[in-house]
Amino acid sequence: MLGTFDTCRKLLICLFLVVTTLAVYWPVKDCEFIHYDDDLYVLNNPHIQEGFSIESIKWAFTSTHTGNWYPLTWLSLMLDLELYGLNPAGYHWSNLLLHIANTLLLFFFLSRITGAAYKSAFVAALFALHPLHVESVAWVSERKDVLSTLFWMLTIDAYVKYVERPAIIRYLLVLILFFLGLMAKSMLVTLPFVLLLMDFWPLERFPRRQPDEGIIISNQIQTKSTGHDIFIRRLIYEKIPLIILTIPVSVVTIIAQRQAGAMQPIEWLPLDMRAANALTSYVLYIWKMLIPSDLSVFYPHPGICPIWQVVLCSLFLALISAAVLKFGKRYPYLPVGWFWYLGTLVPVIGLVQTGSQAMADRYSYIPLIGLFIVATWGSADILKKYRYCKAILASLALAVIIVAITFTSQQLRYWQNGIALWRRNITITAPNFTSHYNLGVTLMDKGDYAEATSEFRKSLQLKPDSASAHNNLGISLYRQGEIQQAINEYEAALRLKPNHTEAHMNLAMIFFQKGSFELSIHHLNEVIKSMNLETSPESSSFAASDPERLIIQFKFAQVNYLLASALKKQGKIEEAKSHYEIAIKINPAYADMGFK
């Protein structure tokens, strides 16, 4: 009878978690793709848009596109393409379903190993509904976040079952699930550390010393001669195969980020600045967990942090760490939750700086679970001496959930489209290039060229050496009929980046229209040089089955067609014919168009 009641209680909790999360995140179905990585992941990614094929699957496992190696993330996006085409609603639904699955798995493994269903339910509810997690759910590009966390939860669940009944096959399942998680996002490198924390609590695999009888391990008394440290070493050795799996993934990730230019050199941001920002960010994540207002898709790196701020944050972290160590034996969830938070943030805290952000809401997706555990179990222990403890806890839990829902619902509104998102970002962060530039690109995509021009000018005031901003400003001015100003901006882009292919192409088109064929030919030749291609498709080793090369191939055809047209205008018929033949060989559609 008791088992039936417990099962019904857990089913009701699961129903509450699913229904509430669905209700709160329902607006996600109307969210658009965001011009901030969504183009790299889906919209302008030919491999994803090809769907499942031998070539695209091969690419998923061999590519370090966007500076990372996560084949499972790419495969999941290909599946979405097969199911939904380019309808953003489908991609957002997939993210939401993964988020709900993560929530349920978190509840299941916590309630299983602690026996505290209601506390586990509250932790899961915080995870599901906290506004800091909106970014991971409402942003298509963060598929890697929700997908890797699914395997994080599955790995922990498999590990718990292995601990309950140790067997090689169960341990192999842990390894497989863990490696699958690494194939979705490399942030799972900290999971072996978390499993060791869980050995301390709530799995209680660490030996407990007894004054006279020896030590207790797995509820069996062992003699002192067995050695307390031996058992701890065994728990560590048990994690070594997991750690070994992280090494190649970490190496590939570092190499990929360096090649992509995502990893900032130490000269750009010295180690002392990185450490200062890391210490500050640790505290800021906690603050935003407690007061989840002014959340942003991009937090500009401050560079030099005020020394008083760094000192205060360092003292705060040190005092909390000392306190959890002091009371850790009596309240074992304190060190587990606290060091879960500190440890899982290490890969993204900024000591190894990728990008120009100081921190990111998405980085808190897994780490905050540790703090949620501390807050939940700690509140219960603090209030347990009061007469109406359960009623007080239930009331507080309900109030916290309502507040979380309110903030999450508000935050979701900003993710409806890129214009709302970047305008919100500009209002709550200091003026920064990234926000104005991305708002300009989004406005330009929507056809609002006047506003886009204003944003690109603002971005260039903050970063005058951005070739991309000059080029996009040129496009926006050209669309408004400001031809000479557009030319000036394209030329400014080329002074900063002489091999800027798009700027050369834009100038070639303008000069062709103006009748300046010599200048047009010059820029078209520069495009071919920048593409690092010969003047024949065969010498370029094109493969029609490779979608990325196919795009280059058609661009190559376009360049040769325009080059042929310009040469014909100059009377260079034979030279024009050779380029025209290349164009129609690649793209037969040009055969019906003739020379301009």
C-alpha positions in Angstrom: 0.0 0.0 0.0 2.9 2.3 0.9 4.6 1.5 -2.4 1.4 2.4 -4.3 1.1 5.7 -2.5 4.7 6.6 -3.2 4.3 5.7 -6.9 1.1 7.8 -7.2 2.8 10.7 -5.4 5.8 10.6 -7.8 3.4 10.5 -10.8 1.5 13.5 -9.6 4.8 15.4 -9.1 5.9 14.5 -12.6 2.6 15.6 -14.0 2.9 18.9 -12.1 6.5 19.4 -13.5 5.5 18.6 -17.1 2.3 20.7 -17.1 3.8 23.7 -15.4 6.9 23.8 -17.6 4.8 23.4 -20.7 2.4 26.2 -19.6 5.3 28.6 -18.8 7.3 27.9 -21.9 4.3 27.8 -24.3 5.2 31.1 -25.9 8.5 29.5 -27.1 6.5 28.1 -30.1 6.3 31.6 -31.5 10.0 32.4 -31.1 12.0 33.1 -34.2 15.6 32.1 -35.1 18.0 34.6 -33.7 20.8 36.1 -35.8 23.4 35.1 -33.2 24.7 31.6 -34.0 21.4 30.3 -35.3 22.6 31.2 -38.8 25.8 29.2 -38.2 24.0 26.3 -36.7 20.9 26.1 -39.0 20.0 28.9 -41.3 23.3 29.2 -43.2 24.6 25.7 -42.5 24.3 23.7 -45.7 25.2 20.4 -43.9 22.2 20.8 -41.6 19.9 21.9 -44.4 20.9 18.8 -46.4 19.3 16.7 -43.6 20.5 13.1 -43.2 22.9 11.8 -45.8 26.2 10.0 -45.8 28.1 13.2 -46.4 26.3 15.2 -43.7 26.7 12.5 -41.1 30.3 12.2 -41.9 30.6 16.0 -41.6 28.9 15.9 -38.2 31.5 13.5 -36.8 34.5 15.2 -38.4 33.7 18.9 -38.3 34.9 21.4 -35.8 32.4 24.0 -37.2 31.8 26.9 -34.7 35.0 25.9 -32.9 33.6 22.7 -31.2 33.2 19.0 -31.8 29.7 17.9 -30.9 28.4 15.4 -33.6 25.2 14.5 -31.6 24.2 18.1 -31.5 24.5 18.4 -35.3 22.6 15.1 -35.8 19.8 16.3 -33.6 19.5 19.5 -35.7 19.5 17.4 -38.9 16.6 15.4 -37.4 14.7 18.7 -36.8 15.3 19.7 -40.4 13.9 16.4 -41.6 10.8 16.9 -39.3 10.2 20.6 -39.5 12.1 22.0 -42.4 13.1 25.6 -41.4 10.1 26.2 -39.2 11.7 27.6 -36.0 8.7 26.4 -33.9 9.8 22.8 -34.3 13.4 23.5 -33.2 12.1 25.3 -30.1 9.7 22.5 -29.3 12.6 20.0 -29.4 14.6 22.2 -27.0 11.6 22.4 -24.7 11.0 18.6 -24.7 14.6 18.0 -23.9 14.4 20.5 -21.0 11.3 18.7 -19.7 13.1 15.3 -20.0 16.1 16.8 -18.0 13.7 18.0 -15.3 12.1 14.6 -14.9 15.4 12.8 -14.8 16.7 15.2 -12.2 13.7 14.5 -10.1 13.9 10.7 -10.6 17.6 10.3 -9.6 17.4 12.7 -6.7 14.3 11.2 -5.2 15.7 7.7 -5.7 19.0 8.2 -3.9 17.8 10.6 -1.2 14.3 9.2 -0.6 13.1 12.9 -0.3 10.5 13.2 -3.0 9.3 16.7 -2.1 12.7 18.2 -1.8 13.7 16.5 -5.1 10.6 17.9 -6.7 11.4 21.4 -5.6 15.0 21.2 -6.9 13.5 19.9 -10.2 10.9 22.7 -10.3 13.6 25.3 -9.8 15.7 23.8 -12.6 12.6 23.7 -14.9 11.4 27.2 -14.2 14.3 29.4 -13.2 14.7 32.4 -15.6 18.4 31.9 -15.9 17.6 28.7 -17.9 15.4 30.5 -20.5 18.5 31.1 -22.7 19.3 27.4 -22.9 15.7 26.5 -23.9 14.6 29.4 -26.1 17.8 29.7 -28.1 18.0 27.1 -30.9 21.8 27.2 -30.9 21.8 26.0 -27.3 20.5 22.6 -28.4 24.0 21.4 -27.2 23.1 22.6 -23.7 19.8 20.7 -23.3 21.0 17.7 -25.2 24.2 17.2 -23.3 22.4 17.7 -20.0 20.1 14.8 -21.0 23.1 12.5 -21.2 24.4 14.1 -18.0 21.2 13.0 -16.2 21.2 9.6 -17.9 24.8 9.0 -16.9 24.1 9.8 -13.2 21.1 7.6 -13.3 23.2 4.7 -14.7 25.9 5.4 -12.1 23.4 5.2 -9.3 22.2 1.8 -10.6 25.8 0.7 -10.9 26.5 1.7 -7.3 23.4 -0.2 -6.1 24.4 -3.4 -8.0 28.0 -3.1 -9.3 28.6 -5.0 -12.5 30.9 -4.5 -15.5 28.0 -4.1 -17.9 26.5 -1.4 -15.8 29.8 0.4 -15.6 30.1 0.2 -19.4 26.7 1.8 -19.7 28.0 4.7 -17.5 31.0 5.1 -19.9 28.8 5.0 -23.0 26.3 7.5 -21.8 29.0 9.8 -20.6 30.8 9.7 -23.9 27.6 10.4 -25.8 27.2 13.5 -23.6 30.7 14.6 -24.5 29.6 14.2 -28.1 26.8 16.7 -27.5 28.9 19.3 -25.5 32.3 19.1 -24.0 31.2 20.8 -20.7 30.5 17.3 -19.4 34.2 17.0 -18.6 33.3 17.9 -15.0 30.9 15.0 -14.5 33.4 12.6 -13.0 34.1 15.2 -10.3 30.3 15.4 -9.6 30.1 11.7 -9.3 32.8 11.7 -6.7 30.9 14.4 -4.8 27.8 12.2 -5.0 29.8 9.3 -3.5 30.2 11.5 -0.4 26.4 12.4 -0.4 23.8 11.2 -1.0 25.3 7.8 -2.0 27.4 7.7 1.2 30.2 5.6 -0.3 32.9 7.4 1.7 34.0 5.4 4.8 32.9 6.8 8.1 35.4 6.4 11.0 34.3 4.7 14.2 36.3 5.4 17.3 36.7 1.8 18.5 35.4 -0.6 15.9 37.1 0.6 12.7 35.4 2.2 9.7 32.0 1.7 8.1 31.8 1.2 4.4 28.5 0.4 2.7 27.0 -0.3 6.1 29.6 -3.0 6.9 32.3 -2.5 9.6 35.8 -3.0 8.4 39.0 -3.2 10.5 41.3 -0.2 10.8 44.0 -2.1 9.1 42.0 -2.0 5.9 42.9 1.6 5.7 40.6 4.6 5.4 42.5 6.1 2.4 42.4 2.9 0.4 38.7 3.1 -0.1 38.8 6.7 -1.1 41.5 5.9 -3.6 39.2 3.2 -5.0 36.5 5.7 -5.6 38.9 7.9 -7.4 40.3 5.1 -9.5 36.8 4.2 -10.4 36.5 7.6 -12.2 39.8 7.3 -14.1 38.2 5.7 -17.3 35.7 8.6 -17.3 38.5 11.1 -17.0 40.4 9.4 -19.8 37.4 9.9 -22.1 37.5 13.6 -21.4 41.1 14.0 -22.6 40.7 13.6 -26.4 37.5 15.6 -26.4 39.2 18.4 -24.4 42.2 18.5 -26.8 40.0 18.5 -29.9 37.9 21.3 -28.4 40.9 23.5 -27.6 42.4 23.0 -31.0 39.1 23.7 -32.7 38.5 26.9 -30.8 42.0 28.1 -31.5 41.6 27.4 -35.2 38.2 29.2 -35.2 39.7 32.2 -33.4 37.2 31.8 -30.6 39.9 31.3 -27.9 41.3 34.7 -26.9 45.1 34.9 -26.7 46.7 35.7 -23.3 48.0 39.0 -24.8 44.4 40.2 -25.4 43.2 39.3 -22.0 46.0 38.7 -19.3 45.5 35.9 -16.8 45.0 38.3 -13.9 42.0 39.9 -15.7 40.6 36.5 -16.4 41.0 35.4 -12.8 39.4 38.6 -11.5 36.4 38.2 -13.9 36.1 34.5 -12.9 35.9 35.4 -9.2 33.3 38.1 -9.9 31.3 35.9 -12.2 31.0 33.2 -9.5 29.3 35.7 -7.2 27.2 37.3 -10.0 25.7 33.9 -11.0 24.6 33.5 -7.4 23.2 37.1 -7.3 21.3 36.4 -10.6 20.0 33.2 -9.2 18.5 35.1 -6.2 17.5 38.2 -8.1 16.9 37.1 -11.7 16.5 40.6 -13.2 18.5 42.3 -16.0 19.3 39.0 -17.7 21.1 39.4 -21.0 22.1 37.3 -24.0 25.5 39.0 -23.9 27.5 40.4 -21.0 30.5 42.4 -22.2 33.8 41.5 -20.6 34.7 44.4 -18.3 38.5 44.0 -18.8 39.9 45.4 -15.6 37.6 44.7 -12.6 37.7 47.1 -9.6 40.1 45.7 -7.0 37.6 46.2 -4.2 35.1 44.1 -6.1 37.6 41.3 -6.7 38.6 41.3 -3.0 35.0 41.2 -1.7 34.1 38.4 -4.1 37.2 36.4 -3.1 36.4 36.8 0.6 32.8 35.8 0.0 33.7 32.7 -1.9 36.4 31.8 0.7 34.0 32.3 3.7 31.3 30.1 2.1 33.8 27.4 1.2 35.2 27.4 4.7 31.7 27.2 6.2 30.6 24.3 4.0 33.8 22.4 4.9 33.3 23.1 8.6 29.7 21.9 8.6 30.1 19.3 5.9 30.1 16.3 8.1 26.9 17.3 9.8 25.2 18.6 6.7 26.9 16.7 3.8 24.7 18.3 1.1 26.5 21.6 1.8 30.0 20.7 0.3 28.3 18.5 -2.4 26.1 21.3 -3.6 28.6 24.1 -3.2 31.5 22.3 -4.9 29.1 21.0 -7.6 28.4 24.7 -8.4 32.1 25.8 -8.2 33.4 22.8 -10.1 31.0 22.6 -13.0 31.5 26.2 -13.8 35.3 25.8 -14.2 35.3 25.1 -18.0 33.3 28.2 -18.7 34.2 30.6 -16.0 36.6 32.5 -18.2 40.1 31.3 -17.2 40.2 29.9 -20.7 38.5 32.8 -22.5 36.4 32.0 -25.5 34.5 34.9 -27.1 34.3 38.4 -25.6 31.6 37.8 -23.0 32.2 38.0 -19.2 29.6 35.3 -18.4 26.5 33.8 -19.9 23.1 32.6 -18.5 23.4 29.4 -20.4 26.6 28.4 -18.5 24.5 28.1 -15.3 22.2 25.4 -16.7 24.0 22.5 -14.8 25.9 24.4 -12.1 22.8 25.9 -10.4 21.6 22.4 -9.6 24.2 22.3 -6.8 22.9 25.6 -5.3 19.3 24.4 -5.6 20.2 21.3 -3.6 21.9 23.4 -0.9 19.0 25.9 -0.7 16.3 23.1 -0.6 17.9 20.8 2.0 19.3 23.7 4.0 15.9 25.4 4.3 14.3 22.2 5.5 17.0 21.8 8.2 16.8 25.4 9.3 13.0 25.3 9.7 12.6 21.8 11.0 12.5 22.9 14.7 9.4 25.0 14.1 6.0 23.6 14.8 4.5 24.2 11.4 7.6 23.4 9.5 6.0 21.6 6.6 3.4 24.3 6.1 6.0 27.0 6.1 8.2 25.1 3.7 5.3 24.4 1.3 4.3 28.1 1.4 7.9 29.3 0.7 8.2 26.7 -2.1 5.0 27.9 -3.7 6.0 31.6 -3.4 9.4 30.9 -4.9 7.9 28.9 -7.8 5.4 31.8 -8.5 8.3 34.3 -8.6 10.3 32.1 -10.9 7.4 31.7 -13.2 6.8 35.5 -13.3 10.4 36.3 -14.2 10.7 33.4 -16.7 7.5 34.5 -18.5 8.9 38.0 -18.8 12.3 36.8 -20.0 10.7 34.6 -22.7 9.1 37.8 -24.2 12.6 39.1 -25.1 13.4 35.8 -27.0 10.4 36.1 -29.3 12.7 37.7 -32.0 16.1 39.2 -32.5 15.0 42.8 -32.4 13.4 42.5 -29.0 16.3 40.5 -27.7 19.1 42.9 -28.8 17.1 46.0 -27.8 16.7 44.6 -24.4 20.3 43.7 -24.2 21.3 47.3 -25.1 19.1 48.7 -22.3 20.6 46.6 -19.5 24.3 46.4 -20.5 26.9 49.1 -21.1 27.2 50.2 -24.7 29.0 47.4 -26.6 29.8 46.5 -30.1 28.2 43.1 -30.2 24.7 44.3 -29.2 24.5 47.2 -31.6 26.1 45.1 -34.5 23.7 42.2 -34.1 20.7 44.5 -33.8 21.8 46.1 -37.0 22.0 42.8 -38.8 18.6 41.8 -37.5 17.0 45.0 -38.6 18.6 44.7 -42.0 17.3 41.2 -42.4 13.8 42.6 -41.6 14.2 45.4 -44.2 14.5 48.3 -41.8 17.6 49.8 -43.4 17.4 53.2 -41.8 17.4 51.8 -38.3 20.1 49.2 -39.3 22.3 52.0 -40.5 22.0 53.8 -37.2 23.0 50.6 -35.3 26.0 49.9 -37.5 27.2 53.4 -37.0 26.9 53.0 -33.3 28.8 49.7 -33.4 31.6 51.3 -35.4 31.9 54.1 -32.8 32.7 51.3 -30.3 34.9 49.3 -32.6 36.1 51.3 -35.7 38.3 48.4 -36.9 35.4 46.0 -37.6 35.5 45.1 -41.3 32.1 43.3 -41.1 30.4 46.3 -39.6 31.7 48.5 -42.4 30.6 46.0 -45.0 27.1 45.7 -43.5 26.8 49.4 -43.2 27.7 49.6 -46.9 24.9 47.1 -47.7 22.4 49.1 -45.6 23.4 52.4 -47.3 23.2 50.8 -50.8 19.7 49.6 -50.1 18.7 53.2 -49.3 20.2 54.5 -52.5 23.3 56.0 -50.9 25.7 54.5 -53.5 28.8 56.6 -52.9 28.6 56.2 -49.1 28.2 52.5 -49.6 31.3 52.4 -51.8 33.2 54.3 -49.0 32.2 51.7 -46.4 33.1 48.7 -48.6 36.5 50.3 -49.2 36.9 50.9 -45.5 36.2 47.2 -44.9 38.9 46.3 -47.4 41.5 48.5 -45.8 40.9 46.6 -42.6 40.6 43.2 -44.2 42.0 43.1 -47.8 40.6 39.6 -48.5 37.1 40.5 -47.4 35.2 38.5 -50.1 31.8 40.0 -49.6 33.1 43.6 -49.7 35.0 42.8 -53.0 31.8 41.3 -54.4 29.6 44.2 -53.4 32.1 46.7 -55.0 32.2 44.6 -58.2 28.4 44.7 -58.5 28.3 48.5 -58.0 31.1 49.2 -60.4 29.5 46.9 -63.0 26.2 48.9 -62.7 28.1 52.2 -62.9 29.9 51.0 -66.1 33.3 51.0 -64.4 34.1 47.6 -65.8 37.9 47.7 -65.1 37.2 48.2 -61.4 34.5 45.5 -61.5 36.9 43.0 -63.0 39.6 43.9 -60.5 37.3 43.2 -57.5 35.9 40.0 -59.1 39.5 38.7 -59.6 40.1 39.5 -55.9 37.0 37.5 -55.0 38.5 34.5 -56.9 41.8 35.0 -55.2 40.1 35.3 -51.7 38.2 32.1 -52.4 41.6 30.4 -53.0 40.2 28.8 -56.2 41.6 28.3 -59.7 39.6 29.3 -62.7 38.1 25.9 -63.3 35.8 23.8 -61.2 37.9 20.6 -61.8 41.1 22.1 -60.4 39.1 23.2 -57.3 38.1 19.6 -56.5 34.4 20.4 -56.3 32.1 17.6 -55.0 28.5 18.1 -55.7 27.6 15.8 -52.8 29.3 18.1 -50.4 26.8 20.9 -49.7 29.4 23.4 -48.5 31.5 23.0 -51.6 28.3 23.2 -53.6 27.6 26.7 -52.3 31.2 27.7 -53.1 30.8 26.1 -56.5 27.7 28.2 -57.3 29.3 31.4 -55.9 32.3 30.6 -58.2 29.9 30.3 -61.1 28.3 33.6 -60.3 31.7 35.4 -60.1 32.8 33.9 -63.4 29.5 34.9 -65.1 29.8 38.5 -63.9 33.5 38.5 -64.9 32.5 37.2 -68.4 29.8 40.0 -68.7 32.3 42.7 -67.7 35.0 41.5 -70.1 32.4 41.4 -72.9 31.6 45.0 -72.2 35.2 45.8 -72.7 35.2 43.9 -76.0 37.4 41.0 -74.7 35.2 38.4 -76.2 37.5 35.4 -76.1 38.5 35.9 -72.5 34.8 36.5 -71.7 33.9 33.2 -73.3 36.3 31.2 -71.2 34.8 32.6 -68.0 31.3 32.1 -69.4 32.0 28.5 -70.1 33.1 27.9 -66.6 29.9 29.5 -65.3 27.5 27.4 -67.4 29.5 24.2 -66.7 28.9 24.7 -63.0 25.4 26.2 -63.2 23.7 25.5 -66.6 21.0 28.1 -65.7 23.5 30.8 -66.9 23.2 29.3 -70.4 19.7 30.8 -70.8 20.8 34.2 -69.5 23.5 35.1 -72.0 25.9 38.0 -71.5 24.6 41.2 -69.8 
